[in-house]
Amino acid sequence: MISFVLFASAAAAALVLVLRRFLNPFKRPGVTLTPLRGPPRTSPLFGVTRLIRLSPNPREIYATWVKEYGSVFRIPLPFGSEAIVVTDPKAVAHIFGKDTFVYVKTPGLRVVTERVIGKGVLWVEGEDHRKQRKALNLAFSPGAIKNMTPVSYDTVYRLKAEWDKLLESSTTGAQVELDMHEWTMKLTLDTVGRAVFGHDFRTLEGNYSTIEEALHVFNTTIPSKLGMITYAASIFVPWIGNLPTKRNTLFKNLSDSAHSILENLLSAKATKENPDVVETGRKRQKSLIELLIDAEDDGLSLESAKRKKEIVTQMKAILIAASDPPGRHSGVPNPVVLVVSSDHQYFSCKAKEWALIELSRRPAIQARIRAEINSAPGVELDWNRLQSACPYLDAFISEVLRLRPSFGETPRVTNEDDILQLKEPITNASGELIDKIFLPKGTKVIIPNHFMNTAPDLWGTDAVELNPDRWIRQKESISGKEAIDEMSASNGRFLSFGQGPRVCVGKAFATAQLKHTDLVYTKIVLAVLLREYSFALPQGPDTAIDFHYSLIARPKVRGQVGAKLPLLISRAR
């Protein structure tokens, strides 16, 4: 079987090379892309994608290219293809503003999206995307998000109860080492289950869940070279994605597990007058999926196969996004990165993991945030106080999101001819200064979010450093620049949530202050945990952090086998 897959992949790769050279479906006589400079091809097969993917810090590669070639340049991709990298803030804002209509997902990526998620809001474009997005926006209204806060608190208290048991049973009684990958996944799945679906997975208490198992395998498996080649080829020859490789099998298992669970949940709600109630000792509110059912009401009954399929598809995207699979990716992106990165980012496992890492690295910041939390009146921050209390915690979370965006790049393809107006002129391949670029239909475009979030021209000379104070309004300047009020991507600065029609639909939930891009869920988690516990890295603040390169890239403590993130927790003093 492996030999057949290898032969089929090699044959497809050769075919792609030939077709790309001679049969460009978008190529039209007399219509050409503005000639641009860019780095040379470092691999005949992969272009520069392996260079980016294998780099411990890909944003540094982009920074080098921007310095040499300007804010817009071309890069070679696999199988002889090319893409245009755009970092000019004016052009970036233009692209996001025309997303889903002029700038769309590539055909190959839409096939992958359909295979993993289905033909939901993440798959559709244009007017269909607008209609489906409208229904999701109703389900994720500020009022609906506000009603999720009590459930979020209650689930974090469950986590606290489990950690207290472990501390009490510890031989030392002073501290215990816990794998944050495992615990943040359980916390997120239980919160999503209760708040979004009105269903309690109870994974924090040790209950078995097929979706947790599927996500665990998905997040820890190391892809083979064959799997990487077949995936790269499937971007251009979509049917290769159906070959029985280990990678494709994992995608199918994840999709099937999510579909089975969610279809059963939806069927249960269709047959009950009163859907499952999540008991928290508080007034019962509708779950988001109930609101989505109401919003998706198009005259069809909930038992309708068409309507059920549409709702299950949207639910699946939310559930899979709970694992926060987006990681660093290159010109051939991880499909799940693209599946959940732009429209869906509700409860970010990765954001919490990086927040805890950075707090463990910086005891002084951890102590400052804890003091701020303890000075806030009351045990919990209710919705109103979540908007204003603990500004330094807000600033810290914003810095984590800025430096560790959930998706490193935003790839698109032009659906029609377009012109990019630039904020600053660049030198083209002919040595001429230009301030606009013509993009013919079919041009691949990549926006490197990780670079934009750390560009010195936009963020100052300390752009790559974690500095929460840059987010706090002050009269004096920060790093020689005025303090930043709001980091919106309308100016091409802060791209952790995407922007335009595909801006994260959970951004309202992800917003501690509705005018700032801070994760309210992460704020709730940290507000509870930092009041109770201190966090430290096993070998001290300078413990080396690597990435576990699986189907996604996750932080891990150097020397650990697999995606392990052990942290030491103890009672806060």
C-alpha positions, 0 to 999 in steps of 0.5 A, spaced: 500 500 500 505 504 501 509 503 495 502 505 491 501 511 495 508 513 494 508 512 486 501 515 486 504 521 489 510 521 485 506 521 479 502 526 481 507 531 483 510 530 476 504 531 473 503 538 477 510 540 475 508 539 467 501 542 468 503 548 472 508 550 467 504 549 461 496 549 463 495 555 467 488 556 467 488 563 469 493 566 464 491 570 459 495 574 453 497 581 455 495 580 462 501 579 467 503 580 474 507 586 476 514 584 476 517 583 483 523 581 486 524 576 491 528 570 494 531 564 489 528 557 490 531 553 495 528 547 493 526 544 486 520 541 489 518 545 495 520 552 493 522 556 500 517 552 504 521 548 507 526 553 509 520 557 512 517 551 516 524 548 518 526 555 521 525 556 529 523 563 527 520 564 521 518 571 522 525 573 522 526 570 515 520 574 513 524 580 516 530 579 512 526 578 506 522 585 507 529 588 508 532 586 502 526 586 497 521 591 500 514 590 503 511 586 497 515 581 494 514 574 491 516 567 493 517 560 490 512 555 492 512 547 491 511 545 484 513 551 480 508 555 483 509 562 486 505 567 491 506 574 493 507 576 500 504 582 502 506 586 508 504 593 506 499 595 512 495 599 507 495 593 502 494 588 507 487 592 510 485 592 502 486 585 502 482 583 508 477 588 506 475 584 500 476 577 503 471 572 501 469 576 494 476 578 491 481 574 495 478 567 497 481 560 499 485 556 494 481 551 490 485 545 493 485 548 500 477 548 499 477 541 498 481 540 504 476 544 508 470 540 506 474 534 508 475 536 515 469 540 516 464 540 511 461 546 506 460 551 512 462 558 513 469 556 512 468 553 505 463 558 502 465 564 499 462 571 497 454 571 498 453 564 501 459 566 506 455 573 508 449 569 509 452 563 513 456 568 517 450 572 519 447 566 522 453 565 526 454 573 528 447 572 531 449 566 535 455 570 538 452 576 539 455 580 545 449 578 549 450 571 548 457 571 549 455 575 556 451 569 558 457 564 557 461 567 562 458 563 568 459 557 565 466 559 563 468 560 571 464 554 573 469 550 569 475 553 571 473 552 578 472 544 576 479 545 574 481 548 580 478 542 584 482 537 580 489 541 581 487 541 589 486 534 589 493 533 586 496 538 590 493 535 597 496 528 594 503 530 592 508 527 597 511 534 598 505 537 598 508 544 596 508 543 588 506 538 583 508 537 576 502 538 571 502 537 563 499 543 561 497 541 554 493 535 557 489 540 562 488 546 557 485 541 552 480 538 557 478 545 560 477 547 553 473 541 551 469 542 557 467 549 557 466 549 549 461 543 550 457 546 556 457 553 553 456 552 546 453 545 545 449 545 552 453 538 553 458 536 559 463 532 556 466 532 563 473 530 561 476 534 567 473 529 571 476 523 567 470 521 563 472 518 556 471 522 550 472 520 543 473 527 540 478 528 546 482 522 544 482 524 536 484 531 538 490 528 542 492 523 536 492 529 532 496 533 536 501 529 537 503 525 531 509 526 527 507 526 520 512 522 515 515 525 509 511 521 505 505 525 508 508 531 507 509 530 500 502 527 499 499 533 502 503 538 498 501 535 492 494 535 494 493 542 494 494 542 487 491 535 485 485 535 490 484 527 489 491 526 492 487 528 499 483 521 499 489 517 498 490 512 505 496 516 508 496 516 515 495 524 515 489 523 511 486 518 516 487 522 522 483 528 518 478 523 517 478 520 524 477 527 527 472 529 522 468 523 523 469 523 531 466 530 531 460 529 526 458 523 530 458 526 537 455 533 534 449 529 530 447 525 536 447 532 540 443 535 535 438 529 535 437 529 542 435 537 542 430 536 536 427 530 540 426 534 547 422 540 549 427 542 554 434 541 551 440 539 556 441 544 562 448 545 564 447 546 572 451 551 575 447 554 580 445 560 576 440 562 571 439 557 565 441 561 559 441 558 552 447 555 549 450 558 543 448 552 539 441 553 541 442 560 538 445 558 532 439 553 531 434 559 532 439 563 527 439 558 522 431 557 522 430 558 514 423 554 515 425 547 515 424 543 521 430 541 525 429 534 523 430 536 516 437 533 513 439 539 509 438 543 516 441 538 520 447 538 516 448 545 515 448 546 523 452 540 524 457 543 520 458 549 523 458 545 530 464 541 528 468 547 526 467 550 533 469 543 536 475 542 532 477 549 533 477 548 541 483 544 540 486 551 537 490 547 532 493 553 528 500 553 528 506 556 524 505 554 517 509 556 511 507 557 503 504 550 503 499 551 510 497 546 514 489 545 512 487 545 519 490 552 520 486 554 514 480 551 516 479 554 523 484 560 523 480 566 520 472 565 521 473 561 528 477 562 534 473 561 540 477 558 546 484 558 545 488 552 548 494 555 545 493 562 548 493 559 555 499 555 554 503 561 551 500 565 557 502 560 562 509 559 559 510 567 559 508 567 566 513 562 568 518 565 564 517 572 568 516 571 575 515 579 576 510 580 571 506 574 574 507 577 581 504 584 578 498 580 575 497 576 581 497 583 585 492 586 581 487 580 581 487 580 588 486 588 589 480 587 585 473 587 589 470 580 589 472 573 588 469 573 580 470 579 575 463 579 573 461 581 565 461 589 567 468 588 571 471 584 565 470 590 561 475 594 566 478 591 571 485 588 571 488 592 565 495 590 566 492 583 565 489 585 559 495 588 556 499 581 558 494 577 554 494 582 548 502 581 548 501 574 548 496 574 542 501 579 538 507 575 539 504 568 538 498 569 533 494 562 532 495 562 525 502 565 522 500 566 515 493 568 511 494 565 504 489 567 499 488 567 491 485 573 487 478 571 484 478 577 479 483 582 477 485 587 483 490 593 484 494 594 491 495 601 493 501 601 497 503 606 503 510 606 501 513 605 494 517 599 493 523 597 487 520 592 482 524 587 478 526 592 473 529 597 478 523 602 478 519 605 484 512 603 484 506 605 489 501 600 486 501 593 484 497 589 479 494 582 481 491 578 475 486 573 477 489 567 480 495 570 483 496 567 490 497 572 496 500 571 503 500 575 509 505 573 514 501 575 520 507 573 525 511 578 521 506 584 521 505 583 529 512 584 530 514 589 525 519 594 528 516 600 523 509 598 526 510 596 533 517 600 535 524 597 536 522 592 542 517 589 537 519 582 538 519 583 546 514 581 551 512 588 553 505 589 556 506 596 558 505 598 550 498 596 551 497 601 557 495 608 555 500 613 558 502 620 556 509 618 555 512 614 549 513 607 549 520 605 545 520 612 542 513 611 540 506 614 542 503 609 547 498 604 542 491 605 543 487 600 539 491 595 535 486 594 529 488 591 523 484 596 519 491 599 519 495 592 518 498 592 525 494 586 529 492 580 525 491 575 531 484 574 529 484 576 522 480 581 519 474 583 514 469 578 513 473 572 515 475 576 522 474 571 527 467 570 529 468 569 536 472 575 537 466 578 541 467 572 546 475 573 545 474 580 547 475 582 554 474 589 552 470 590 546 475 595 544 481 591 545 483 584 542 484 581 549 481 574 550 475 574 555 476 566 556 483 567 557 482 572 562 477 568 566 482 562 566 488 566 568 484 571 573 482 564 577 488 560 577 493 566 578 489 568 584 490 560 587 497 558 584 504 560 582 507 557 576 514 555 574 518 552 569 521 545 571 528 548 570 527 555 572 525 561 568 530 560 562 528 553 561 528 552 553 522 551 549 522 548 543 516 546 538 513 539 537 512 538 530 506 534 528 500 536 524 501 542 528 506 546 531 505 546 539 510 549 544 514 544 548 519 543 554 526 541 550 527 534 552 520 532 552 518 526 548 512 528 544 508 534 545 509 535 553 509 542 556 510 540 564 509 546 569 510 546 576 504 549 580 504 551 587 499 555 592 500 562 591 503 566 597 
